[in-house]
Structure formats: structure tokens, C-alpha cells
Amino acid sequence: MPWFMLLFQVHAFLWSAKGAALNGVEEEEALDYLLQFGYLQKPLEQFSNDFTQEEIKDALRSFQLASGLPVTGQVDAATLGKMRQPRCGVEDPFNERTLKYLLLGRWRKRHLTYRIYSYSDDLGVAGTRTAIQTAFRYWSDVTHLTFQEVRTGRADLRLSFHGSTPWGCSRPFDGPGHVLAHADIPELGTVHFDSAEHWTEGTPHGVNLRIIAAHEIGHALGLGHSRHPSALMAPSYSGYRPHFRLHRDDIAGIQALYGKKTLSTMATVTSPAHTTVPSVSLRPSKVPNLCKDGLDAMMLGPYDKTYAFRGDYVWTVTDFGINPPLKISALWKGLPGWLDAAVHSPRTGRTYFFKGAKLWRYRGFKLDAGYPKPLTRIPAKIDAALYWPGNKKIFIFKGTGYWQWDELGTHFSTLSRKISTLFTGAPSYLDAAFTWENGKVYFFKGKNYWRLNDQLRVEKGYPLNTAERWMHC
């Protein structure tokens, strides 16, 4: 159903405080905002009954609470005005139980390096470096963390400026205003700023790079968004503050991750954080050699990142190369290594992991209740899995056959079909498979990979070498 029909159906719930209905453009703007920043889950089929009245009101209440607005569950001029403010591009998965900080992960070490790959044209190299150095200092002043800038080589945290083109970033920016920057959670390490913004320092004009950088670095260190409107980690940018200080919620959150900066607590903070992650692999594995070792699984997963798996380790593949491998359990708590397959569904926002005769299901990086569960309708030890947007189903592969699984359906055929009957020219007995951000299907086996076109036929010139083309060896 078209968006205008959906908007018409929910029209009765988006009223201004004065009783006058919003116009259609404003209705669409409010709903788009709630969807884009995680207050409403994206419609599965875009039918009007995907949202109940209470879901819409709850989403509005949550936004208003986080924005310091009267919590009415209705859209008024103040609510719409707040939605139009410049803000961070990360979604708002607030702590639902309390108003305190939300933690999304942590680094396993306390000394982190960072590298600035590109600079603000407005501030230049020196001004950009100074703003970012100061931004890091907000966090090192209250924790055991230390930060060191490097000018060459691989760094833990990588900062750069990008625009509205997809080059260099899987989430392009929207031009001046609205989304200013975004970052990934630990231990991925990317921080991106919108190059179209007017970045400044020492003036209320433009956007203050120091404050925005400190906010995004907070995400990169493991903090989510704060419900306190005056906190640094609040989603919206509140403007230039010459004597800016961290909010108590910012400090409490970062110290919950890395401890207070006092000698008396240093010994109690540095080691337990490393020992609380359980060892869940059935057999230990060394850090994989990304240019020689094969793949257990590969997927386009949460935060639109490309994840590759081998043994107990996972790493992300980017336009700049590969990020260093880290333990799988550092991102997905409770998930074992040596996986058979991994697949992320844009349809439901859930990620599925297969190993042996069990299935794990996560939303983001949090395990859903009741999982892992036994596989009952497909054989154990599958080879690969992928999501196909053409029919919104998950394909599961083993040997020479495949199954189609509709996550939201009730029927599942236990009979497999030959891979060759649908995926023309593709190999069997796969190591990994996934649909990438360009909409193409990729199959991996041994040292090679195959790319398939929209008709699911292997394209001319394939297979090619995986290590050379994907791992930048």
C-alpha cells in the first residue's frame, strides 16, 4: 500500500495541541522521523495495520520524553520543531526501564589510537585536529581511557568527513542540516561527519565540531543516546556552548564502562571487564589470517556493516579495507564461534546464526528471549544462508540443495531443491553466501567467490579471488 494511504489511516492520531490537523507533508515528516530513528519499527509490508494507535502514541511519548517536551502522545508545533533540529544519525534505543544511560558495548583495552582520514574544509587540518583532540579529552578526563593520534597505519578509531554520496560510507548523509554525524559501537571504530555542514569553533554560527565529535566518540566508546536533553549524549544538537561540560549521565555512563579516574579503583576496573565475557566456543581458535584462512559465514548485518566470520572471530569489511578481527562474543554475547551460517533480515531487523542443530536470533546485538532453539525443519550443520529481497525470504543452503524460509509465514517445505535450478552457474557445498548492499548475491567457496545478477545467474568473469577482492590482500 502506498505511503499516502498509510498516512491517511493514521491521520486521526497526529493532531496539533490546538486541535488542527497537521497537513499531509507534516504527517509524513513526523512518521518518517519516528521510523528513521527507531521509535517505530519499519513496516514489514507497509500495510496501514502495521501500526496500532497505541504504538504511534507510545512512539511519540518516547520521543517527547527524551526531548524534554510535554508527554502527550500527540504531535504539536513543539514536537515537530524538535524533530527538525540537527541531530546524530544513530537511532535512539533508549534505556526503557530508567532514565539512566544506555550501554551498547565496550573496548577491551584502555589505550586507544585514533586517525583522522579527512578534515573539515571550514576548520582546516589544524582546527579539525584541535577540535577532535579536545573531544577525546572530555572522556579521558573522567575515566582510565587514554587516546593517541596516529597519522599512518591502522587505528582503533577512524574519523573522516563524508557527503551525500555512498562512497566511503554505507549510510550517506542528507546535506546541510538534520543528520550531522554518526558512529559505530565498539569495537568497530568508525566515526563519520557530514562534510556538507558548516563546521565551526568559538562561534554560535554553524555546527561546533568539538561537541559533535565528543558525542560521536561517546557512541564509539559504547554509549547509547541519553534521555536527558541537556546531556552530551542526547540525540539532538543543542548548539554551541563555550564552557561545555559533560552531564552527570554522560559521566556515569562512561564510568560504568571504564571506571572512574582514581588510583584506588584502577585495579578493580581494568581486569573484571575482560573476564565477564564467557568463553562459548567449543574449541579455541587463533586470530584468523584474513589472506589465507577461509570463511565460516558472511553477511550484511546490523548498522549496514559487512561482517565476516572465522573461528571465534568476526571482522568488518569496509571501503577502506578490513577492520581488525575481534571475538564474536564481544559483539553478540552468548554466541559461539565456528558458525555454520549467519544472515540478517532487513524485513524484521533480526539476525540469525546457525551452528550444528541450533539457531540463535538477535535484534541488534541482543539475544532474543528463548534462544538458542533447536532446528526442527532443516538438517543440522548447514553450509550458508542469505536474505533475498526479491521475495523477502531467507535461503538456506546445504550440499547441493536449498530451502526457502518465510520468517513471518506458517508454511515451510521440508523438501530441498537443487541449487542449480535457481542459481544458474553457482557452486554447491558453499562456505558462505549473502546479499550485499548493491543488491547482488555473492557465493563463497574455498578461495573464490561468485557474483550473481538480478536473474540469479553468475556474471561473466567470475569466480574471483576472495582474499584479493574482499580482504584487500
N, C-alpha and C positions, 0 to 999 in steps of 0.2 A: 504494500500500500504506500502511496507517495507520502512524503513528509507533511504536505499541507493537510492531508486527511487526518494524520496523527495529531497535528496541531489543533485541528478543528475539534477533535474528540476531547482533548484536554483543556480546551478553551475556558471552560467553566471554573477551572481551578487556578488560573493565573489572572487574578484581578488586582488592581491597584487598591491602596488603602482608602482612596476616595470613592471606590465603587465603580470606577470607569474601567472598562476592559482595556487591556493592552492591545495595540494594533498587531497585525499578523507578523510583521517583521520583528517586533519586540518579543512576541511569544516565542518565535523560532530562536531568537538570540538567547533567551533565558534557558530554553530546553537544551540548546547546543552547549551552553556553558556547563550545565549540570551533567551532561553526558561526557564532555571532554575532560572534565576534572574529577570524575569518579564519584559524583554524588548519585548518579543513576547509572546502572549498567546498560550498555548499548543494547537496543532491541535485537532479539535473535532474528526475527523475520520482518521487523518494522511494522508489525500489526498494532493497531491502537490499543488492544487489550494487554499489551506488554507492560503497561504502566497502570497501576491502580491509583485511585485518588489519594490513598494514604501514602503510597510510595512517592508520589510527586510532592505531597506536603512534607513528608519526612525529609526528602532531599533538600527542600527549601529551608526547613527548620535547621538542618545540619549546617547549611551554608550560612544562614543568618547567625547562628550561634558562634561559628568560627569567625565571623566578620564583625562581631560586636553590635549587631543590629537587633531590633525587637524581633523576637522569635514568634512569628505569626503563621508561617507556612504559606504565605501569600507573597506575590511579587508586587512591590510598590516602587516608587521612584528611587528610594534609597538603596533598595536591594539591587535593582538594575544598574544603578550608578556604581555600586561596589563591584558588580560583575565586570564592568567596563574598565576598571582600574588595571594598570600594568601589574603583571604578576609572574610568578615562576611557572614553568611548563610542566612540572611534576604534579601528578594527581594528588588529591587530598585524602589519603586513607587515615583519618584521624583516629586517635585512641577513643574507642566507643564507650569505654567504661568510666573514664575520668577525664578531667581537663588537662592532665599532665602530658608531658612529652610522649612522643611515639618513637620507638627504636626500630630501625629496619635492618640492622646488621652492624658489624664492627670489623676493624682491621685486626689481624693477629699480631701485629708489631706496633711499636710506638714511635719509631723514627721513619718518617715517610718522605720520599723525594717527590718533587713536582717539576713539570716542564711546561713552559708556555710556548705553544707551537705557532701562534699568530697573535697579533696585537691590535688594539683599538686604533683606528686611524685618527680619532679625535684626540687621544691622550699620547699617542706615540709609544715608542718602546719604553722609555724611562718612566713615563707616567703610568703605563699599564703595569709594569713590574712593581712600582711602588704601591699601587692600589692593591695588587694581589698579595704582596708581602704583608701588608697591613692586615688584610683579610685573614690570612693564616694566623697572624699573631693574636687575633681575638680568641682563637681556640687554644693555642699553645699557652696563653697566659693563665688559663684556668684548669689545665689538665697536664698529664705527663707527656703529651704528644710533642714531638719536635718535627720541624719541617725544613727541608733543604732544597733549594732550587738547583736544578741541573740544566745545563744548556745543550747537552748532546746525550744520545743514548736513551734507553728505556727508563721511564719514571713511573712511580706508583700512581700519581695523579697527573692527568694530562689536560691542559686547559687550552682552549682555542676559540676563535670567533668564526661564526658561520652565518650564512644568509638564508634566503628562502629556497635555494636550490638544494636538491638531495645530495649533492656531492659532499662527502666528508661527514655526513650526519644522516641517520635514518629517520630523524624527526625534524624536517626543515622548519624554519621559523616563519612567522607570518608578517614580516615587515615591521615598520616602526609602531610601537605601542603594543599593548596586550602582553604576549609572551616575551619575556626579556631574556631568559636563560633556562637551562635545565641541566641536570646532572644524574649520574648513576649511583646506586648504593654500593657499599663495599662488597667485594674488593675489585670492582670493575674499573673505577678510577677516572671516568671521563667527565669533564665539565665544559659545557658549551655556552657561549654568549651570542646573542643576536647582533651581527655586525651592522645591521641597519639602524640600531639605536644610536642616539647621541650620548656617548659615554663621557662623563664629566667628573670633576673632583673640586671641592671647595665652592660650589655654587648650587643654588636650588634649581637651576635650569638643567634640562637633560636628565639622565639617569646616572646615579652615583655608582661607579664600578666597584668601589671598596665595599659598600654594603651588600650589593647584589652578589659579589664574589664570595663574601663571607657566608651568605645564605646558601649558595650552591655548594660550597665546601662543606657546610654542615650536612647536606644530603650525602656527599661523597664520603663523609666520615660515619654515616649511619643514622642520622636524624631524619625523621619524617616532618611533616608540617605541624605547626602548633596551632591550637585553638585560641591562643592569646593574641589578639590583634596587634598588640604593641611588641610582641616578640620578634626577634630576627627571623625565626623560622615560620612566621605567619606567611600564608601563600601570597598575599598582595604586597606590593611595594608601597611603603608609606611616605616616601620622599626623602630628601637629603636631611641628614642630622649631623651637624658638625661635631657634636660631642657624643656621638653614638656609643652606647654600651649594650652588652648582652643583657637580655631579660633573664630573670631568675629561672624561668622554664627552660631557656636555652642552656644555661649553666648546669641545671640539674640533669638535663638530658645527656649532655656531653660527658658529665662526670659519672653518670650511670654506666656509660660505655667504657671510659678510660680512667676514671678515678680523679680525685682531687689532687691538686699540685701541692702536696705536703710530704715531707720526708717520712712522717710517721705512717702514712698509708701506702707508700710506694710498694712495699713488699707484699701487701695484701691485694694489690690491684693487678700487678703485672703477670702473675702466674695463673691464678684461677681462671681468668678469661680464656686461657689456652686449653685448660683441661676439661672444661664443661662440654665441649663438643664431643659427642660419643664417637667411638670408632665402630662403624657399622659395616665395613666391608668384610666379606668372608675371607679374603686374603689380601695382604698388603700389596701395594704396588709402588714402584718408584715413579718419580716425576717423568711423564712421557717425553720422548724425543719427538717433537712435532714434525720433524722432517723425515723420520724413519718409521715410527710406530703407526699403526693403523687407527681406525676409528671404531668405537663401540656404538656411537649414536651421534646425530647432529640434528639441530632444529633451529628454526626462527622462533624464539621464545619470548618470555616476559620482557617488557620495555623495548620490544622490537630489536633485540640483540640476537646475533647468531652464536649459538652455543655448540661447542664440540666436546665430546666426552671420550675419555680413555682411562680405563682402570678406575682408580679412586679420584681422578682429576677431571676438571672442566675448565675450559678457557673460551674466551670470546674472540671472534674473528671480526676485524673492522677494516675500513678503507685504508687505515694507516698500517695495517699488519695485524699480528696476533697479540693479545694480552697474555701475561704470564699465567700458566696453569695454577689453579688453586683447588683445594679439596672440595669435592662435590658437597660434602656435609656443611661447608662454610656458607653455602647459599641455600641449599634445601636441607634443613635439619631433618634427620631421621632417614635420609635417602642413602641406600648403599651404593658402592661402586660396582664396576664391571657390569654395567647395564646392558640389557639386550636392545632396548629401543627407547626413544624419547620423542614426544610430539606435543606441540602446543596448539590449542584450538582457539582461533580468533572468535569463533562463534560463541563460545561460552566463557572465554577467558581462563580456562583451566589447562594445566599441563599434566600430561600423563607419562609415567615412567614404567617400563616393563622389565622385570627380571625374573627368570625362572618361571614359576607358576603364580606370581604375584603382580599386582598392579598398585602403583602409588598415584594419588591425584592431589595436585597442589593448586591453590589460587595464589598467583604471585609466587612467593617463596614460603607460603604457609601450608602445611599438610592439612587436607580436609579431614574432618572427623570420620572415624570408622575405617580409615585406610592405614596400611595396605589391605587389599582384599584379594581373594584367590581368583584366578582366571578360570571361568567355568565354560565359556563358549568358544574358546580358541585354544590351540595347543600351547604348551609351555615352551619357553625358550624361542621366542620369535626372533626374526632377523632385523626388522626395521618397521617404522611406522611413519606416516605423513598425513597432514591435513590437506585436502584438495578443495579449494574454494569453488570449483566448478559445480560440485553437488553438495558442498558443506558436509562432507563425510570424512571420517578417518579411515585410511587404508592401512591394513596390517599385512606384513609380508613374512612368509616363511618358506624356505626352499624355493620351489618353482611356482608357488601359489600365493594368492592374496585373498583377503576378506574386506568387505566394506562395513563400517560401523557407523550408524547414526546415533550420536550421543543422546539425542532427545527422542528417539523413536523407541518403539517397543519390540520391533521385529529385528532379528539378527539371524542371517543364514549361516548355519554351521558348515556349509559346503564351500570349499575354496574354489577359485578359478585360476587358470593359468595366467601368470604374469604376462606372457607373450600375447595373450588375446586382447589386452587393453593397452599395454605399454610396449609399443612396437619397437623392436631393436634393443630393448633393455635387458640387462643381465638378470640372472636368478641368484639365489643364495647371497643376498646383499649383506653389507656391513652396516650401512646407514642409508637413510633417504629423508628428504624434506622438500617442502615448497618454500622458495626463498621470496624476498621482498619484491623481486621483479616478476613474480607470478609463475616462474619456471619451476619444473620439478627436476630434482637432482638425485641420482642414484650413485652410491659409493660402494666400491668393491675392490679389495686389495689396494693397490697403489693408484687406482684410476677412478674417475668419476664420469658420469654421462649426464648430459642436459637434454631435457625433452621439451618440445614446443607445446603450443596450446592444444594440439591434436594428440598429445601424449606419444609423439614419435621422437626417437633420438635424433638430434640435429646433426647436420653434416659436420665432420671434423672431430667428432667425439668417438672414443673416450680421450680425456686429457689427464695429466698427472695432478693428483690431489695436492701433494706437498708443494709443488711449484706454484700452482694457481690459487690455492686456498690458504696455505700456511706460509706463503711468501718465502719459501726456502731458496 
